[in-house]
Amino acid sequence: MKYIIINKWQYKDSKPQYTLKEVCENLEIANKKLKAYELLNNKEENIFYIVPFNEDTLLLTEEVA
């Protein structure tokens, strides 16, 4: 299973913006990279998430694509 690292950026009450930061091959690598992103972007507005996904079942909507 692969994992994606998502960055949520939101300033106060504004609409949040989500950015795909990276695709990782396993959870161990994803955790290491997540810690690195958190160290580099140590701001209240930036929150990072690890999300598991399966390439075989990934569907994109028109909104995302």
OpenMM code with the backbone's topology and positions (N, CA, C; nanometers):
from openmm import Vec3, app, unit

residues = "MET LYS TYR ILE ILE ILE ASN LYS TRP GLN TYR LYS ASP SER LYS PRO GLN TYR THR LEU LYS GLU VAL CYS GLU ASN LEU GLU ILE ALA ASN LYS LYS LEU LYS ALA TYR GLU LEU LEU ASN ASN LYS GLU GLU ASN ILE PHE TYR ILE VAL PRO PHE ASN GLU ASP THR LEU LEU LEU THR GLU GLU VAL ALA".split()
positions = [
    Vec3(0.0843, -0.1175, 0.0000),
    Vec3(0.0000, 0.0000, 0.0000),
    Vec3(0.0886, 0.1235, 0.0000),
    Vec3(0.0445, 0.2239, -0.0712),
    Vec3(0.1164, 0.3504, -0.0755),
    Vec3(0.0484, 0.4509, 0.0177),
    Vec3(0.1235, 0.5545, 0.0493),
    Vec3(0.0730, 0.6587, 0.1393),
    Vec3(0.1025, 0.7941, 0.0772),
    Vec3(0.0092, 0.8867, 0.0921),
    Vec3(0.0327, 1.0222, 0.0436),
    Vec3(0.0411, 1.1169, 0.1628),
    Vec3(0.1245, 1.2175, 0.1474),
    Vec3(0.1373, 1.3213, 0.2489),
    Vec3(0.0646, 1.4439, 0.1956),
    Vec3(-0.0328, 1.4877, 0.2712),
    Vec3(-0.1165, 1.6023, 0.2351),
    Vec3(-0.0839, 1.7187, 0.3290),
    Vec3(-0.0730, 1.8370, 0.2712),
    Vec3(-0.0520, 1.9584, 0.3504),
    Vec3(-0.1812, 2.0394, 0.3503),
    Vec3(-0.2318, 2.0665, 0.4696),
    Vec3(-0.3489, 2.1543, 0.4842),
    Vec3(-0.2974, 2.2885, 0.5339),
    Vec3(-0.3224, 2.3928, 0.4562),
    Vec3(-0.2825, 2.5270, 0.4960),
    Vec3(-0.4089, 2.6087, 0.5134),
    Vec3(-0.4212, 2.6705, 0.6317),
    Vec3(-0.5390, 2.7528, 0.6590),
    Vec3(-0.4995, 2.8665, 0.7507),
    Vec3(-0.5256, 2.9877, 0.7071),
    Vec3(-0.4970, 3.1048, 0.7883),
    Vec3(-0.6260, 3.1513, 0.8551),
    Vec3(-0.6260, 3.1439, 0.9859),
    Vec3(-0.7410, 3.1816, 1.0695),
    Vec3(-0.8695, 3.1190, 1.0176),
    Vec3(-0.9672, 3.2000, 0.9770),
    Vec3(-1.0976, 3.1479, 0.9346),
    Vec3(-1.1124, 3.1379, 0.7834),
    Vec3(-1.0021, 3.1467, 0.7100),
    Vec3(-1.0105, 3.1378, 0.5646),
    Vec3(-1.0361, 2.9936, 0.5208),
    Vec3(-1.0709, 2.9783, 0.3950),
    Vec3(-1.0956, 2.8450, 0.3387),
    Vec3(-0.9640, 2.7671, 0.3331),
    Vec3(-0.9607, 2.6424, 0.3808),
    Vec3(-0.8353, 2.5653, 0.3788),
    Vec3(-0.7945, 2.5275, 0.2370),
    Vec3(-0.6639, 2.5188, 0.2163),
    Vec3(-0.6083, 2.4738, 0.0890),
    Vec3(-0.5312, 2.3452, 0.1141),
    Vec3(-0.5532, 2.2465, 0.0306),
    Vec3(-0.4885, 2.1165, 0.0445),
    Vec3(-0.3916, 2.0960, -0.0705),
    Vec3(-0.2723, 2.0470, -0.0377),
    Vec3(-0.1695, 2.0233, -0.1385),
    Vec3(-0.1114, 1.8841, -0.1189),
    Vec3(-0.1004, 1.8104, -0.2279),
    Vec3(-0.0330, 1.6816, -0.2240),
    Vec3(0.1165, 1.7085, -0.2217),
    Vec3(0.1824, 1.6662, -0.1138),
    Vec3(0.3255, 1.6906, -0.1010),
    Vec3(0.4079, 1.5775, -0.1599),
    Vec3(0.3680, 1.4530, -0.1338),
    Vec3(0.4514, 1.3418, -0.1767),
    Vec3(0.3752, 1.2095, -0.1693),
    Vec3(0.4169, 1.1155, -0.2536),
    Vec3(0.3664, 0.9785, -0.2501),
    Vec3(0.4794, 0.8911, -0.1981),
    Vec3(0.4521, 0.8103, -0.0960),
    Vec3(0.5540, 0.7244, -0.0342),
    Vec3(0.5164, 0.5781, -0.0531),
    Vec3(0.6188, 0.4959, -0.0651),
    Vec3(0.5984, 0.3535, -0.0900),
    Vec3(0.5528, 0.2756, 0.0340),
    Vec3(0.5904, 0.3229, 0.1542),
    Vec3(0.5488, 0.2519, 0.2754),
    Vec3(0.5325, 0.3503, 0.3910),
    Vec3(0.4752, 0.3022, 0.4992),
    Vec3(0.4425, 0.3883, 0.6130),
    Vec3(0.5666, 0.4394, 0.6849),
    Vec3(0.6705, 0.3601, 0.6913),
    Vec3(0.7941, 0.4027, 0.7586),
    Vec3(0.8539, 0.5258, 0.6895),
    Vec3(0.8619, 0.5226, 0.5579),
    Vec3(0.9148, 0.6371, 0.4827),
    Vec3(0.8216, 0.7568, 0.4982),
    Vec3(0.6923, 0.7325, 0.4931),
    Vec3(0.5947, 0.8412, 0.5069),
    Vec3(0.6089, 0.9104, 0.6424),
    Vec3(0.6275, 0.8341, 0.7495),
    Vec3(0.6442, 0.8938, 0.8820),
    Vec3(0.7705, 0.9787, 0.8901),
    Vec3(0.8796, 0.9307, 0.8312),
    Vec3(1.0054, 1.0072, 0.8324),
    Vec3(0.9914, 1.1375, 0.7554),
    Vec3(0.9274, 1.1306, 0.6395),
    Vec3(0.9102, 1.2508, 0.5581),
    Vec3(0.8117, 1.3472, 0.6233),
    Vec3(0.7096, 1.2938, 0.6894),
    Vec3(0.6145, 1.3785, 0.7611),
    Vec3(0.6861, 1.4590, 0.8691),
    Vec3(0.7735, 1.3945, 0.9452),
    Vec3(0.8495, 1.4643, 1.0489),
    Vec3(0.9372, 1.5724, 0.9886),
    Vec3(0.9979, 1.5448, 0.8747),
    Vec3(1.0823, 1.6448, 0.8077),
    Vec3(0.9992, 1.7648, 0.7626),
    Vec3(0.8831, 1.7395, 0.7025),
    Vec3(0.7948, 1.8495, 0.6613),
    Vec3(0.7526, 1.9329, 0.7819),
    Vec3(0.7214, 1.8667, 0.8921),
    Vec3(0.6790, 1.9398, 1.0125),
    Vec3(0.7918, 2.0250, 1.0684),
    Vec3(0.9158, 1.9760, 1.0620),
    Vec3(1.0297, 2.0554, 1.1097),
    Vec3(1.0555, 2.1760, 1.0200),
    Vec3(1.0432, 2.1573, 0.8895),
    Vec3(1.0694, 2.2653, 0.7950),
    Vec3(0.9585, 2.3694, 0.7932),
    Vec3(0.8373, 2.3280, 0.8194),
    Vec3(0.7211, 2.4180, 0.8127),
    Vec3(0.6540, 2.4277, 0.9488),
    Vec3(0.7282, 2.4690, 1.0453),
    Vec3(0.6775, 2.4747, 1.1823),
    Vec3(0.5934, 2.6012, 1.2034),
    Vec3(0.4783, 2.6054, 1.1374),
    Vec3(0.3867, 2.7189, 1.1512),
    Vec3(0.2487, 2.6658, 1.1853),
    Vec3(0.1757, 2.7447, 1.2578),
    Vec3(0.0421, 2.7050, 1.3021),
    Vec3(-0.0518, 2.6795, 1.1843),
    Vec3(-0.0303, 2.7491, 1.0715),
    Vec3(-0.1197, 2.7372, 0.9567),
    Vec3(-0.0999, 2.6075, 0.8792),
    Vec3(0.0154, 2.5415, 0.8945),
    Vec3(0.0464, 2.4196, 0.8201),
    Vec3(0.0208, 2.2959, 0.9047),
    Vec3(-0.0608, 2.2062, 0.8529),
    Vec3(-0.0847, 2.0769, 0.9171),
    Vec3(-0.0633, 1.9701, 0.8107),
    Vec3(0.0096, 1.8657, 0.8460),
    Vec3(0.0390, 1.7587, 0.7515),
    Vec3(-0.0311, 1.6307, 0.7945),
    Vec3(-0.0768, 1.5548, 0.6954),
    Vec3(-0.1466, 1.4290, 0.7191),
    Vec3(-0.0870, 1.3193, 0.6318),
    Vec3(-0.0892, 1.1969, 0.6837),
    Vec3(-0.0557, 1.0795, 0.6041),
    Vec3(-0.1867, 1.0077, 0.5750),
    Vec3(-0.2100, 0.9808, 0.4467),
    Vec3(-0.3337, 0.9169, 0.4047),
    Vec3(-0.2991, 0.7921, 0.3231),
    Vec3(-0.3453, 0.6734, 0.3652),
    Vec3(-0.3194, 0.5530, 0.2859),
    Vec3(-0.4085, 0.5508, 0.1617),
    Vec3(-0.3551, 0.4970, 0.0537),
    Vec3(-0.4387, 0.4809, -0.0642),
    Vec3(-0.3908, 0.3629, -0.1475),
    Vec3(-0.4834, 0.3096, -0.2224),
    Vec3(-0.4570, 0.1973, -0.3106),
    Vec3(-0.4724, 0.2480, -0.4533),
    Vec3(-0.3680, 0.2374, -0.5329),
    Vec3(-0.3714, 0.2894, -0.6704),
    Vec3(-0.4815, 0.2249, -0.7542),
    Vec3(-0.5139, 0.1009, -0.7251),
    Vec3(-0.6147, 0.0302, -0.8038),
    Vec3(-0.7549, 0.0859, -0.7825),
    Vec3(-0.7792, 0.1473, -0.6691),
    Vec3(-0.9134, 0.1967, -0.6395),
    Vec3(-0.9206, 0.3489, -0.6355),
    Vec3(-0.8137, 0.4159, -0.6757),
    Vec3(-0.8111, 0.5620, -0.6734),
    Vec3(-0.8978, 0.6169, -0.7861),
    Vec3(-0.9976, 0.6963, -0.7502),
    Vec3(-1.0864, 0.7598, -0.8473),
    Vec3(-1.0755, 0.9098, -0.8316),
    Vec3(-1.0620, 0.9789, -0.9420),
    Vec3(-1.0550, 1.1243, -0.9379),
    Vec3(-1.1855, 1.1814, -0.9905),
    Vec3(-1.2356, 1.2797, -0.9189),
    Vec3(-1.3554, 1.3470, -0.9673),
    Vec3(-1.3125, 1.4610, -1.0589),
    Vec3(-1.4061, 1.5174, -1.1262),
    Vec3(-1.3754, 1.6291, -1.2149),
    Vec3(-1.3181, 1.7465, -1.1354),
    Vec3(-1.3663, 1.7647, -1.0129),
    Vec3(-1.3195, 1.8723, -0.9259),
    Vec3(-1.1700, 1.8589, -0.8944),
    Vec3(-1.1258, 1.7362, -0.8653),
    Vec3(-0.9871, 1.7116, -0.8302),
    Vec3(-0.8976, 1.7151, -0.9519),
    Vec3(-0.9424, 1.6552, -1.0607),
    Vec3(-0.8607, 1.6470, -1.1820),
    Vec3(-0.8523, 1.7845, -1.2419),
] * unit.nanometer
topology = app.Topology()
chain = topology.addChain("A")
for resn in residues:
    res = topology.addResidue(resn, chain)
    for name in ("N", "CA", "C"):
        topology.addAtom(name, app.Element.getBySymbol(name[0]), res)
